[in-house]
Amino acid sequence: MTIKLHCFGESGNSYKAALALQLSGLDWEPVFVDFFNGAARQPEYLENVNAMGEAPVLVDGDVKLSQSGVIQQYITDKTGKFGGSNAEKYDVLRWVLWDNHKLSSQAGMTRFLMNFLPEDKRPQQVIPFMQGRLKAAYAVLNKHLEGRDWIVGNGITNADISCCGYLYYPEPFGFDRKEWSNIDRWLDNISRLKGWKHPYDLMPGHPSDRT
């Protein structure tokens, strides 16, 4: 049975789930969520897909899961991939949680404020504050990757898939790969993996669709 992932291309959290599926080799297909036209707030979506009004949502037969980290763990449990060794699994989880709280949550918000809100509604005092917090997160990740190809262990894990979620997007939000040499090298490691695709190639939905 083909796994379905309710997602949209602009969503870094959707990308974490989609990339895990893509690299896992599981049979899956994206289901477009027209988020910017309010699809996730419609009663049908809230009742039948996700009461939280968010994407991604994975549907695998009778299994329905939301939250990217949960979906990633489901893929790991199903395939045995991306969880790290038994000795590494808590370190993988540590980085997934760090990303959710310190990196992706703030990158996603900052990118949204800077690119997807009308210019006259962008909170000009908030954006530099968020970018400062992001810079601190980039510094943590960049330092950790010194001398390492992967965040945990000797291969890609959910730590990498989670932390890279927003870092391939072209829209400006205060991240320039050239300024963070270890992160830049690590992102290249991921993009060289067989099956890797950019978020706008992996999932339906692109800012140009709304222009």
C-alpha positions, 0 to 999 in steps of 0.5 A, a space after each residue: 500500500 502506498 503511503 500518503 503524505 499530506 504536505 506542501 513544498 514551502 513547508 520545511 516540516 513537511 520536507 523532513 517527513 518527505 525526505 525521510 520517506 524519499 531516502 527510505 525507499 518506501 513507496 509513497 506519494 505526496 498529497 498537496 495541502 493548499 495551505 496558503 489558501 486556507 486548506 488546513 483550516 477547513 472543517 473537512 481537513 480539521 475533521 478528517 486529516 489533522 485536528 491541529 490544522 497542520 502539515 505534514 500528515 502521514 497516512 499508511 493504511 489505518 495509521 495516521 500521524 502528524 508532527 514531522 518528528 513522529 513521522 520520522 520515527 515511524 519511518 525508522 521503526 518501519 524500515 530500521 533506517 535513520 535511527 542510529 545505533 542503539 547507543 546513538 538513538 538518544 543522541 539522535 533524539 536530542 538533536 531532533 528535539 533541539 532542532 524543533 525548539 531552536 532551529 526549525 521552529 525559528 527558521 520557519 517563522 522568520 522565513 514566513 515573516 520575511 517572504 510570505 507576509 505582505 511587506 507592510 505587515 512584516 514585523 520589522 522589530 521582530 525579524 532581527 531578533 529572530 535572526 539573532 536567535 537563529 545565528 546562535 543556533 547556526 553557530 551551535 550546529 556549525 561547531 558540532 559539525 567540525 570534523 564530522 560528516 553527519 550530526 550523529 554517527 557515521 551516516 544520515 540519521 533523523 538528526 540530519 533530516 530534521 536539522 536540514 529541513 529549512 536550510 535548502 530553501 532559497 528565500 532569504 531568512 538570515 541563512 547564507 551557507 557560505 558563512 557556515 563552512 561546516 553546515 555547507 559541507 554537511 548539506 552537500 553530503 545530504 544532497 549527494 545521497 541517492 534519491 535526494 531532491 530539493 523540497 520544491 522538487 519533492 513536494 507540490 507547492 511553490 511560491 510562484 504558484 501564487 503569483 
